[in-house]
């Protein structure tokens, strides 16, 4: 192992000695950059990655959380003037669960966790006050969870109960909101907040809830009224949405048809509809010809008397049911019987009860504008087609209008020209970037080739003296020749050879220059 290390060290040292000054500077700079990069990577790997544990904290909550982190020996950092707490990312989820189980962060308010610790000797008044404070805190936390809300405060007033109902005061509530920069509450959100507060407090009516922002603007005046007004407003908004949906659907239907006929962008369609939102209930009764007896009453009357009448008096058919008179033939006692019948008739009937749903069309107006000039026949054909497609009813008062007017496309042309210029600029930037990349790659390639060529020239110059010495040695006897067999002349040549070799080892550059001079003279 040690020999291999020495061999590698010798090879590296040999390579280092063969490099020129420029190469040595480049290698040194690369080695320094590598050392710096390794140091940065080591520091980055050993430094924990911090992430936000909680943001937008108040001072009280931030103090409670940092104290808990110190107790748990968790490293942390503070940012945003102490409102943001950073901890190692690997611990964020675990810390949030742990702190949440302990009721942190509290948001600077006290909630129902105050009842976790019973207080002995507490009066009913103190308990009621503590309950009211906890209720305000819970509502504050809920309201601050809305994305648009930064901070909130809730104040609830519960009057003392009175034994006289007419003197009992109503509960009231006020909500103060600090919205995030650039945020605004929608009417539905304001109404939702009112409902939240009103339904959380016993006996609190929505009209007794006031919401205001940091500028003192009351947000509930425009949206919260009594119960009846809120229902009317909600119904009106629903009707408007239904009308707009109906108009948009009809416009798209007619527009798609005209685009297939005239071409894309060659026509504009607008529809105005008046809808009937009245709820109508119809009761219809039909009587037939058949009579039905619904009641019948019979009356019978018998009378007796004396008299000498010899014949019947009156007309027997005048009384319903008939009258029977019996007279004795020889005079004396008389008797009579009277019967009457009263019948009540009612014709048969059919009763129908219908309920007309709201949303029917009261009046429909359609306007169509066509780009350019068209013939009268074409205009009439478009009008007839749109009339049938929209279901225009003249008896209902519906109207339709088809006109041909050249569209003003100046702005559209300017937009298209601007888009074309921007597209051309992006194309030039792209091509320019590609060209610069190619030029840079070519420059780097040329530089590498030139550097290699210079290195090859230096190597040839360094190897030339050795090659020339090898040429000289060919004309000299070898060292293996025994000294005792050499003559005095050969010994002298051998001595000169050794001197030349020694001189070549000590001053190779001078010897190489000398050999070049000899060769040039020959």
URJOPE-V127485 format. One record per residue. N is the residue number from 1. RES is the residue in one small letter. PSI is psi in whole degrees, -180 to 180 (999 if undefined). NEAR is the number of other ideal C-beta (glycine too) atoms within 12 Angstrom. D_CENTER is the distance of its C-alpha to the mean C-alpha in Angstrom with 1 decimal. Layout:
((N & RES & PSI & NEAR & D_CENTER) (N & RES & PSI & NEAR & D_CENTER))
This chain:
((1 & x & -43 & 7 & 64.7) (2 & x & -38 & 8 & 66.3) (3 & x & -38 & 9 & 68.0) (4 & x & -41 & 10 & 64.7) (5 & x & -42 & 11 & 63.1) (6 & x & -40 & 12 & 66.1) (7 & x & -44 & 13 & 66.0) (8 & x & -41 & 14 & 62.4) (9 & x & -42 & 14 & 63.1) (10 & x & -41 & 14 & 66.1) (11 & x & -44 & 14 & 64.0) (12 & x & -41 & 15 & 61.3) (13 & x & -38 & 13 & 64.0) (14 & x & -43 & 12 & 65.7) (15 & x & -42 & 14 & 62.5) (16 & x & -39 & 17 & 61.8) (17 & x & -28 & 13 & 65.4) (18 & x & -20 & 17 & 65.1) (19 & x & 154 & 22 & 62.0) (20 & x & -175 & 20 & 62.5) (21 & x & -42 & 12 & 61.4) (22 & x & -43 & 16 & 58.2) (23 & x & -38 & 20 & 57.1) (24 & x & -40 & 16 & 57.9) (25 & x & -42 & 13 & 55.7) (26 & x & -44 & 17 & 52.8) (27 & x & -41 & 19 & 53.2) (28 & x & -41 & 16 & 53.4) (29 & x & -41 & 14 & 50.3) (30 & x & -41 & 14 & 48.4) (31 & x & -41 & 15 & 49.7) (32 & x & -42 & 14 & 48.7) (33 & x & -38 & 14 & 45.2) (34 & x & -40 & 14 & 45.0) (35 & x & -44 & 14 & 46.3) (36 & x & -43 & 14 & 43.7) (37 & x & -43 & 14 & 40.9) (38 & x & -40 & 14 & 42.2) (39 & x & -43 & 14 & 42.5) (40 & x & -42 & 14 & 38.9) (41 & x & -38 & 13 & 37.7) (42 & x & -44 & 12 & 39.8) (43 & x & -43 & 12 & 38.5) (44 & x & -38 & 12 & 34.9) (45 & x & -33 & 11 & 35.6) (46 & x & -16 & 10 & 37.4) (47 & x & 129 & 14 & 35.0) (48 & x & 146 & 19 & 32.3) (49 & x & 118 & 17 & 28.6) (50 & x & 145 & 21 & 27.2) (51 & x & 162 & 22 & 23.7) (52 & x & 124 & 24 & 22.3) (53 & x & -50 & 39 & 23.5) (54 & x & 148 & 33 & 22.5) (55 & x & 163 & 22 & 21.3) (56 & x & 45 & 28 & 22.0) (57 & x & 152 & 32 & 25.1) (58 & x & 171 & 27 & 28.0) (59 & x & -40 & 18 & 31.5) (60 & x & -46 & 19 & 32.7) (61 & x & -42 & 31 & 29.9) (62 & x & -41 & 31 & 30.1) (63 & x & -41 & 21 & 33.9) (64 & x & -41 & 24 & 33.7) (65 & x & -44 & 40 & 31.3) (66 & x & -37 & 31 & 33.4) (67 & x & -39 & 19 & 36.5) (68 & x & -37 & 29 & 35.2) (69 & x & -38 & 28 & 34.3) (70 & x & -41 & 15 & 37.8) (71 & x & -36 & 15 & 39.3) (72 & x & -3 & 20 & 37.4) (73 & x & 46 & 10 & 38.4) (74 & x & 125 & 26 & 34.9) (75 & x & 146 & 22 & 34.6) (76 & x & 164 & 30 & 31.9) (77 & x & 152 & 21 & 31.1) (78 & x & 137 & 24 & 30.1) (79 & x & 170 & 20 & 27.9) (80 & x & 49 & 15 & 26.7) (81 & x & 37 & 13 & 30.0) (82 & x & 2 & 22 & 29.9) (83 & x & -13 & 26 & 26.5) (84 & x & 131 & 24 & 24.9) (85 & x & 125 & 39 & 26.8) (86 & x & 138 & 30 & 26.7) (87 & x & 165 & 34 & 28.3) (88 & x & 135 & 22 & 28.8) (89 & x & -32 & 18 & 25.7) (90 & x & -18 & 14 & 27.8) (91 & x & 0 & 25 & 28.4) (92 & x & -54 & 24 & 25.0) (93 & x & -44 & 15 & 24.2) (94 & x & -41 & 17 & 27.8) (95 & x & -39 & 31 & 28.1) (96 & x & -42 & 22 & 25.1) (97 & x & -42 & 13 & 26.6) (98 & x & -46 & 21 & 30.1) (99 & x & -36 & 30 & 29.3) (100 & x & -36 & 18 & 27.2) (101 & x & -21 & 12 & 30.3) (102 & x & 9 & 19 & 32.3) (103 & x & 24 & 24 & 30.1) (104 & x & 145 & 31 & 28.7) (105 & x & 152 & 32 & 27.1) (106 & x & -13 & 31 & 28.4) (107 & x & 18 & 35 & 26.6) (108 & x & 7 & 25 & 30.0) (109 & x & 162 & 29 & 30.6) (110 & x & 129 & 26 & 32.6) (111 & x & -154 & 27 & 31.4) (112 & x & -3 & 23 & 33.2) (113 & x & -14 & 21 & 34.2) (114 & x & -21 & 25 & 37.1) (115 & x & 0 & 18 & 38.7) (116 & x & -26 & 13 & 38.8) (117 & x & 108 & 12 & 42.0) (118 & x & 143 & 10 & 44.6) (119 & x & 115 & 13 & 46.8) (120 & x & 146 & 8 & 50.3) (121 & x & 14 & 8 & 52.3) (122 & x & 134 & 16 & 49.3) (123 & x & 167 & 11 & 50.1) (124 & x & -36 & 10 & 48.1) (125 & x & -43 & 12 & 47.3) (126 & x & -39 & 15 & 45.9) (127 & x & -39 & 18 & 43.9) (128 & x & -41 & 17 & 42.4) (129 & x & -40 & 19 & 41.5) (130 & x & -38 & 25 & 39.9) (131 & x & -43 & 24 & 37.9) (132 & x & -40 & 27 & 36.7) (133 & x & -42 & 25 & 35.6) (134 & x & -40 & 26 & 33.7) (135 & x & -42 & 31 & 32.0) (136 & x & -40 & 34 & 30.9) (137 & x & -42 & 31 & 29.6) (138 & x & -41 & 31 & 27.6) (139 & x & -38 & 39 & 26.0) (140 & x & -45 & 36 & 25.3) (141 & x & -42 & 30 & 23.5) (142 & x & -43 & 25 & 21.4) (143 & x & -37 & 37 & 20.5) (144 & x & -14 & 34 & 19.8) (145 & x & -11 & 18 & 17.1) (146 & x & 133 & 29 & 14.9) (147 & x & -34 & 16 & 12.4) (148 & x & -14 & 25 & 14.1) (149 & x & 130 & 34 & 17.5) (150 & x & -53 & 26 & 19.6) (151 & x & 158 & 28 & 22.9) (152 & x & 152 & 37 & 24.5) (153 & x & 138 & 28 & 28.0) (154 & x & 131 & 38 & 29.3) (155 & x & 125 & 25 & 32.9) (156 & x & 135 & 33 & 34.5) (157 & x & 116 & 20 & 38.0) (158 & x & 109 & 25 & 39.9) (159 & x & 157 & 17 & 43.4) (160 & x & 139 & 12 & 46.4) (161 & x & 143 & 15 & 47.5) (162 & x & 147 & 11 & 50.5) (163 & x & -16 & 8 & 53.3) (164 & x & 121 & 8 & 53.2) (165 & x & -37 & 9 & 50.3) (166 & x & -18 & 7 & 50.7) (167 & x & 1 & 11 & 50.4) (168 & x & 125 & 14 & 47.3) (169 & x & 156 & 17 & 44.5) (170 & x & 151 & 22 & 40.8) (171 & x & 147 & 27 & 38.2) (172 & x & 160 & 23 & 35.8) (173 & x & 146 & 40 & 32.7) (174 & x & 135 & 27 & 31.1) (175 & x & 125 & 41 & 27.7) (176 & x & 131 & 29 & 27.2) (177 & x & 138 & 35 & 23.8) (178 & x & 107 & 24 & 23.0) (179 & x & 156 & 28 & 19.5) (180 & x & 154 & 20 & 17.8) (181 & x & 131 & 10 & 18.7) (182 & x & 3 & 8 & 17.0) (183 & x & 156 & 16 & 15.2) (184 & x & 140 & 18 & 16.4) (185 & x & 136 & 30 & 16.5) (186 & x & 158 & 17 & 16.2) (187 & x & -38 & 21 & 19.4) (188 & x & -35 & 17 & 17.9) (189 & x & -40 & 25 & 17.0) (190 & x & -44 & 35 & 20.5) (191 & x & -37 & 28 & 22.1) (192 & x & -39 & 27 & 20.3) (193 & x & -41 & 41 & 21.7) (194 & x & -45 & 38 & 25.1) (195 & x & -39 & 25 & 25.1) (196 & x & -49 & 28 & 24.3) (197 & x & -43 & 39 & 27.1) (198 & x & -39 & 31 & 29.5) (199 & x & -10 & 18 & 29.2) (200 & x & -16 & 30 & 29.6) (201 & x & 128 & 32 & 32.9) (202 & x & 129 & 18 & 35.9) (203 & x & 7 & 19 & 37.3) (204 & x & 125 & 30 & 34.6) (205 & x & 150 & 23 & 33.8) (206 & x & -36 & 33 & 30.5) (207 & x & -10 & 25 & 32.6) (208 & x & 12 & 27 & 33.9) (209 & x & 128 & 39 & 30.6) (210 & x & 131 & 32 & 30.0) (211 & x & 129 & 42 & 26.8) (212 & x & 157 & 25 & 27.2) (213 & x & -173 & 27 & 25.5) (214 & x & -22 & 18 & 27.3) (215 & x & 3 & 11 & 28.9) (216 & x & 9 & 11 & 30.5) (217 & x & 128 & 18 & 28.6) (218 & x & 119 & 20 & 28.7) (219 & x & -14 & 32 & 25.4) (220 & x & -13 & 32 & 26.9) (221 & x & -35 & 16 & 29.6) (222 & x & -20 & 18 & 27.5) (223 & x & -22 & 28 & 25.7) (224 & x & 120 & 32 & 27.9) (225 & x & -160 & 21 & 31.4) (226 & x & 174 & 13 & 33.6) (227 & x & -42 & 16 & 32.7) (228 & x & -42 & 12 & 34.2) (229 & x & -38 & 17 & 32.5) (230 & x & -39 & 26 & 29.1) (231 & x & -41 & 14 & 29.8) (232 & x & -42 & 14 & 31.0) (233 & x & -42 & 21 & 28.0) (234 & x & -40 & 19 & 25.6) (235 & x & -40 & 17 & 27.9) (236 & x & -43 & 15 & 28.0) (237 & x & -39 & 18 & 24.2) (238 & x & -41 & 18 & 24.2) (239 & x & -40 & 23 & 27.1) (240 & x & -42 & 17 & 25.5) (241 & x & -39 & 16 & 22.4) (242 & x & -41 & 23 & 24.8) (243 & x & -44 & 27 & 27.0) (244 & x & -40 & 18 & 24.2) (245 & x & -40 & 18 & 23.1) (246 & x & -45 & 25 & 26.8) (247 & x & -44 & 28 & 27.4) (248 & x & -40 & 19 & 24.5) (249 & x & -42 & 18 & 25.5) (250 & x & -39 & 29 & 29.2) (251 & x & -45 & 30 & 28.4) (252 & x & -37 & 18 & 26.6) (253 & x & -48 & 23 & 29.5) (254 & x & -39 & 36 & 32.2) (255 & x & -42 & 29 & 30.4) (256 & x & -35 & 17 & 30.1) (257 & x & -45 & 21 & 33.7) (258 & x & -31 & 33 & 34.9) (259 & x & -34 & 20 & 33.0) (260 & x & -28 & 14 & 35.0) (261 & x & -50 & 21 & 38.2) (262 & x & -20 & 30 & 37.9) (263 & x & 160 & 12 & 35.3) (264 & x & 131 & 13 & 31.8) (265 & x & 11 & 16 & 31.4) (266 & x & 2 & 25 & 34.9) (267 & x & 158 & 34 & 34.1) (268 & x & 135 & 25 & 32.0) (269 & x & 134 & 34 & 31.7) (270 & x & 137 & 26 & 31.0) (271 & x & 134 & 36 & 31.5) (272 & x & 123 & 25 & 32.4) (273 & x & 138 & 33 & 32.9) (274 & x & 115 & 21 & 34.6) (275 & x & 150 & 26 & 33.9) (276 & x & 111 & 20 & 36.1) (277 & x & 14 & 22 & 34.3) (278 & x & 136 & 14 & 37.6) (279 & x & 116 & 15 & 38.3) (280 & x & 135 & 15 & 41.8) (281 & x & 123 & 13 & 44.1) (282 & x & 125 & 12 & 47.3) (283 & x & 117 & 13 & 50.4) (284 & x & 129 & 12 & 53.0) (285 & x & 127 & 14 & 56.5) (286 & x & 132 & 12 & 59.0) (287 & x & 137 & 15 & 62.7) (288 & x & -176 & 12 & 64.9) (289 & x & -19 & 10 & 68.6) (290 & x & 132 & 12 & 69.8) (291 & x & 141 & 14 & 71.2) (292 & x & 131 & 16 & 70.8) (293 & x & 121 & 15 & 73.1) (294 & x & -20 & 14 & 71.1) (295 & x & 152 & 12 & 74.2) (296 & x & 135 & 13 & 78.0) (297 & x & 126 & 15 & 80.7) (298 & x & 138 & 14 & 84.5) (299 & x & 129 & 15 & 87.3) (300 & x & 136 & 18 & 91.0) (301 & x & 126 & 16 & 93.9) (302 & x & 131 & 16 & 97.6) (303 & x & 146 & 17 & 100.5) (304 & x & 150 & 16 & 104.3) (305 & x & 176 & 18 & 107.3) (306 & x & 151 & 13 & 110.9) (307 & x & 163 & 18 & 112.3) (308 & x & 22 & 14 & 114.8) (309 & x & 141 & 19 & 112.6) (310 & x & 0 & 13 & 113.6) (311 & x & 167 & 12 & 110.5) (312 & x & 145 & 16 & 106.7) (313 & x & 136 & 15 & 105.1) (314 & x & -176 & 13 & 101.9) (315 & x & 121 & 10 & 99.8) (316 & x & -25 & 17 & 98.5) (317 & x & 4 & 10 & 95.3) (318 & x & -22 & 13 & 94.0) (319 & x & 134 & 20 & 92.3) (320 & x & 138 & 17 & 89.4) (321 & x & -17 & 20 & 90.5) (322 & x & 153 & 17 & 94.1) (323 & x & 130 & 24 & 97.0) (324 & x & 120 & 19 & 99.9) (325 & x & 130 & 24 & 103.2) (326 & x & 124 & 18 & 106.1) (327 & x & 134 & 22 & 109.5) (328 & x & 145 & 17 & 112.7) (329 & x & -28 & 11 & 115.3) (330 & x & 14 & 9 & 118.0) (331 & x & -178 & 14 & 115.8) (332 & x & -139 & 16 & 114.7) (333 & x & 140 & 16 & 111.2) (334 & x & 153 & 25 & 108.1) (335 & x & 149 & 19 & 104.5) (336 & x & 153 & 25 & 101.2) (337 & x & 131 & 20 & 97.7) (338 & x & 126 & 22 & 94.5) (339 & x & 131 & 19 & 91.2) (340 & x & 145 & 18 & 87.9) (341 & x & 129 & 17 & 84.5) (342 & x & 120 & 15 & 81.2) (343 & x & 136 & 16 & 78.2) (344 & x & 126 & 13 & 74.6) (345 & x & 147 & 15 & 72.7) (346 & x & 127 & 15 & 69.0) (347 & x & 154 & 16 & 67.6) (348 & x & 153 & 16 & 64.8) (349 & x & 159 & 17 & 61.2) (350 & x & 122 & 13 & 57.7) (351 & x & 129 & 12 & 54.8) (352 & x & 131 & 12 & 51.3) (353 & x & 116 & 12 & 48.2) (354 & x & 146 & 12 & 45.1) (355 & x & 118 & 12 & 41.8) (356 & x & 120 & 14 & 40.0) (357 & x & 145 & 14 & 36.2) (358 & x & 160 & 19 & 34.6) (359 & x & 7 & 21 & 32.8) (360 & x & 157 & 20 & 35.8) (361 & x & 123 & 27 & 36.3) (362 & x & -40 & 19 & 38.7) (363 & x & 144 & 22 & 38.6) (364 & x & 132 & 34 & 36.9) (365 & x & 130 & 27 & 37.0) (366 & x & 131 & 36 & 36.0) (367 & x & 132 & 25 & 36.4) (368 & x & 127 & 39 & 36.4) (369 & x & 127 & 27 & 37.0) (370 & x & 137 & 31 & 38.3) (371 & x & 133 & 23 & 38.5) (372 & x & -164 & 19 & 42.1) (373 & x & 138 & 13 & 45.3) (374 & x & 160 & 25 & 46.0) (375 & x & 165 & 12 & 49.2) (376 & x & -37 & 12 & 50.1) (377 & x & -41 & 10 & 50.1) (378 & x & -41 & 22 & 46.6) (379 & x & -42 & 25 & 45.4) (380 & x & -38 & 16 & 47.1) (381 & x & -41 & 20 & 45.7) (382 & x & -42 & 32 & 42.1) (383 & x & -44 & 28 & 42.8) (384 & x & -39 & 17 & 44.3) (385 & x & -45 & 26 & 41.4) (386 & x & -37 & 38 & 38.7) (387 & x & -43 & 24 & 40.9) (388 & x & -36 & 17 & 41.1) (389 & x & -38 & 26 & 37.5) (390 & x & -14 & 37 & 36.4) (391 & x & 47 & 19 & 39.2) (392 & x & 130 & 30 & 40.9) (393 & x & 107 & 19 & 43.6) (394 & x & -34 & 12 & 46.1) (395 & x & -25 & 8 & 47.6) (396 & x & -9 & 18 & 44.3) (397 & x & 15 & 14 & 44.2) (398 & x & 152 & 23 & 41.6) (399 & x & 151 & 24 & 41.6) (400 & x & 141 & 32 & 40.7) (401 & x & 129 & 25 & 41.1) (402 & x & 117 & 32 & 41.2) (403 & x & 156 & 20 & 42.0) (404 & x & 114 & 24 & 42.2) (405 & x & 132 & 19 & 41.2) (406 & x & 133 & 14 & 40.6) (407 & x & 146 & 19 & 37.0) (408 & x & 104 & 11 & 36.6) (409 & x & 18 & 15 & 34.9) (410 & x & -48 & 11 & 35.7) (411 & x & -40 & 11 & 32.3) (412 & x & -39 & 14 & 30.9) (413 & x & -40 & 13 & 33.8) (414 & x & -40 & 13 & 33.0) (415 & x & -43 & 13 & 29.4) (416 & x & -40 & 14 & 30.6) (417 & x & -43 & 15 & 33.3) (418 & x & -40 & 14 & 30.9) (419 & x & -38 & 14 & 28.7) (420 & x & -41 & 14 & 31.9) (421 & x & -42 & 14 & 33.0) (422 & x & -39 & 14 & 29.8) (423 & x & -40 & 14 & 30.0) (424 & x & -39 & 14 & 33.6) (425 & x & -43 & 14 & 33.0) (426 & x & -37 & 14 & 30.4) (427 & x & -42 & 14 & 33.0) (428 & x & -41 & 14 & 35.7) (429 & x & -40 & 14 & 33.7) (430 & x & -49 & 14 & 33.1) (431 & x & -39 & 14 & 36.7) (432 & x & -41 & 14 & 37.9) (433 & x & -41 & 14 & 36.0) (434 & x & -43 & 14 & 37.5) (435 & x & -44 & 14 & 40.9) (436 & x & -39 & 14 & 40.7) (437 & x & -42 & 14 & 39.7) (438 & x & -44 & 14 & 42.7) (439 & x & -42 & 14 & 45.0) (440 & x & -42 & 14 & 44.0) (441 & x & -40 & 14 & 44.5) (442 & x & -41 & 14 & 47.9) (443 & x & -43 & 14 & 48.9) (444 & x & -41 & 14 & 48.1) (445 & x & -43 & 14 & 50.0) (446 & x & -41 & 14 & 53.0) (447 & x & -41 & 16 & 53.1) (448 & x & -43 & 15 & 53.2) (449 & x & -42 & 14 & 55.9) (450 & x & -40 & 15 & 58.0) (451 & x & -43 & 19 & 57.6) (452 & x & -38 & 15 & 58.8) (453 & x & -42 & 14 & 61.7) (454 & x & -41 & 19 & 62.8) (455 & x & -41 & 19 & 62.7) (456 & x & -37 & 15 & 64.8) (457 & x & -40 & 15 & 67.3) (458 & x & -41 & 19 & 67.6) (459 & x & -41 & 17 & 68.2) (460 & x & -40 & 15 & 70.9) (461 & x & -36 & 20 & 72.7) (462 & x & -32 & 19 & 72.6) (463 & x & -15 & 17 & 74.0) (464 & x & -45 & 22 & 76.7) (465 & x & -38 & 27 & 79.3) (466 & x & -41 & 22 & 79.1) (467 & x & -40 & 22 & 79.7) (468 & x & -39 & 25 & 82.6) (469 & x & -37 & 25 & 84.1) (470 & x & -35 & 16 & 83.9) (471 & x & -36 & 16 & 85.9) (472 & x & -38 & 24 & 88.6) (473 & x & -23 & 19 & 88.8) (474 & x & -29 & 12 & 89.7) (475 & x & 3 & 13 & 93.0) (476 & x & 151 & 22 & 93.8) (477 & x & 157 & 23 & 95.2) (478 & x & 164 & 14 & 93.1) (479 & x & -15 & 13 & 93.4) (480 & x & -11 & 9 & 94.5) (481 & x & 128 & 16 & 97.9) (482 & x & 140 & 12 & 100.4) (483 & x & -35 & 14 & 101.8) (484 & x & -21 & 8 & 105.4) (485 & x & -7 & 11 & 105.5) (486 & x & 148 & 19 & 104.4) (487 & x & 174 & 13 & 106.9) (488 & x & -34 & 10 & 107.0) (489 & x & -40 & 11 & 105.4) (490 & x & -38 & 19 & 102.5) (491 & x & -38 & 18 & 102.1) (492 & x & -39 & 15 & 101.8) (493 & x & -39 & 20 & 99.0) (494 & x & -38 & 25 & 97.2) (495 & x & -43 & 18 & 97.4) (496 & x & -36 & 18 & 96.0) (497 & x & -45 & 25 & 93.1) (498 & x & -37 & 18 & 92.2) (499 & x & -40 & 16 & 92.3) (500 & x & -41 & 26 & 90.1) (501 & x & -42 & 22 & 87.6) (502 & x & -41 & 15 & 87.6) (503 & x & -37 & 21 & 87.1) (504 & x & -35 & 26 & 84.3) (505 & x & -37 & 16 & 82.5) (506 & x & -42 & 13 & 82.9) (507 & x & 76 & 15 & 82.2) (508 & x & -35 & 24 & 80.4) (509 & x & -41 & 19 & 79.3) (510 & x & -40 & 16 & 82.8) (511 & x & -42 & 26 & 84.3) (512 & x & -41 & 26 & 81.7) (513 & x & -38 & 18 & 82.5) (514 & x & -45 & 21 & 86.2) (515 & x & -40 & 26 & 85.9) (516 & x & -40 & 18 & 83.9) (517 & x & -40 & 13 & 86.8) (518 & x & -44 & 14 & 89.3) (519 & x & -40 & 15 & 87.6) (520 & x & -35 & 9 & 87.2) (521 & x & -37 & 8 & 90.9) (522 & x & 999 & 7 & 91.9))
